[in-house]
Amino acid sequence: MAVHLKDRPFFLNDTQIDWVFRQLHSMTTEEKVGQLFLVMGQDYPEEQLKQMVASGKIGGILFRPEPARRIQERFQPLDAVAPIPLLKAANLEEGGSGGISDGTLFGWPMLTAATDDETIAEHFGKVCAIEGRSSGINWTFSPVCDIDLNFRNPITNVRTYGSDPDRVLRLSKKYMQAIQSCGMAACAKHFPGDGVDFRDQHLHPTYNSLSAKDWYDSYGKIYQSLIAEDLLSIMVGHIMQPNVAMEVNSSLKFEDCLPASLSREMLTGILRERFGFNGIITTDATIMGGFTMAMERKKAIPTAIAAGCDMLVFNTDFEEDYTYLLAGVNNGTVSMERLDDAVTRILALKAKMCFAPPSNETVPSSAWHKEAAEKAITLVKSLQPDVFPVTPDRYPSIRLIVLGKDDIPEGSIAGIALDYLQARGFSAELYQPYEDDLHGTSALPKDRLTLYLANYEQASNQTTVRIDWCKKHALDGPRFLNEEPCVFVSLANPYLLQDVPRIKTYINAYTATRTVIETLIDKLMVGGPFTGVSPVDAFCGLPDTRI
């Protein structure tokens, strides 16, 4: 498919186009093949990585988050030897912290979604782009455009803008526009869309099982709309959409359908031909089970490019993968025309993104995060309205129970909460269930409130996100919720009501940061206002969670 460099989404001028074609025509086949690889920088010793870049074998690099100065130090020697500038990628999904460890954790997308405020989404994008660009990053693998339709999915969850396709579209579009207005390329993911299956594509191929009509009306509409707004790139997941693929190719049977990252029907048939996408298509990480289990690797690597991908993200063995792709070009699996199209798009993105100096612009990241937290915290269930306000006069004693991951970048959830509560006049202590024993209710303190802070985060390579209770009789469970006031707060997974269905006061806060925790406690002390609007069905469709 012809690449149109003056048109959407590149809009290159004559000088930039001349640079693209001069580079293309000066490259050997081996150098062209190298441009199609984006590697994980920390997977290689620094000297080896430098040699790989100098030889022209690398098109782009992603470093996992480290301090901004360290990221800059890693890129500087690579820039000095790169024959063609590098695409420098990061997963800026939750703030600048997705690229640099000392950046701002603005909040997972669902925090923004709970505000239902496009200005917050714009602020979110600007924090990601400006903090990322300050360390040299020019390409972000975001926005996440998945729709969280299955509360059992362990990987989408708060990484998404929720379950309403229209909200996902509005907020991801505003985020994308902010990113690209700051001189960074956005990459929407994970086409054809995660969140329908209850499984994780990191572990094996998964399915978007919507009917073709429902897919076009939801996920398809999101991608078409972002393409129309000049989205520069799309990341394709190892996710099957058999109903759409079989509609594109009527000879396909269900068992013949491939993950979208390997599917000509989804890549060329839908993205290129039906949606008219002219930007870069990249795979999700090819180290993931969803890719490695779908097809023999020596065949899968060239098949992904032949099907319509322009870049391959991460490698199980770089030299092996490079050999597989070069062999695919030499044996005709990947035509020279297809190779040149892919390289042309990569060079076009580089012409657009790689020559601008890092931004010196600053943004009030902390203030914007505080505003988002204020607007997002959601009172989901309130069957004991008299529990508020939570003041030292009413509840001199707070029993704090922390579930899940206690450590966050700013310290300990328990430590942050205890310090904040004690500074406001409460006698607060952390409950230690293994130091307790079974007991009755008559001796329960009359002036105590139990506050749960649960932090169960979505993550790759796991099969579920559920509460793991204390093995000693589940003593940290809310067994006495009818005898003493109790407030349960989830700082991550918005679906924990499935595990505490009888809790009377339940709050979702979407992201575990110091600011969110302190803002939450302030709201508890005055009884609100809780202005957040749940972006998903936090009741999980279960009748007893509403009781």
Secondary structure, DSSP 8 states (H G I E B T S, - for coil): ----TTSTTT---HHHHHHHHHHHHH--HHHHHHHTEEEEGGGS-HHHHHHHHHTT--SEEE---B-HHHHHHHHHHHHHH-SS--EEEE--SSBGGGTBTTS-B---HHHHHHHT-HHHHHHHHHHHHHHHHTTT--EE---B------TT-SSSGGGSS-S-HHHHHHHHHHHHHHHHHTT-EEEEEEET-SSSSSS-TTTS-EE----HHHHIIIIIHHHHHHHHTT--EEEE-SEE-HHHHHHH-TT--GGG---GGG-HIIIIIIIIIIS---SEEEEEETTSHHHHTTS-HHHHHHHHHHHT--EEE--SSHHHHHHHHHHHHHTTSS-HHHHHHHHHHHHHHHHHHSSS--------HHHHHHHHHHHH-EEEEES-GGG----TTT-SEEEEEEEE--EETTEEHHHHHHHHHHHTT-EEEE--GGG-----STTS-TTEEEEEEEE----TT-S-------TTTTTTS-TTTTTS-EEEEESS-TTGGGTSTT-SEEEE--S--HHHHHHHHHHHHHT-------SS-TTTT-GGGG-
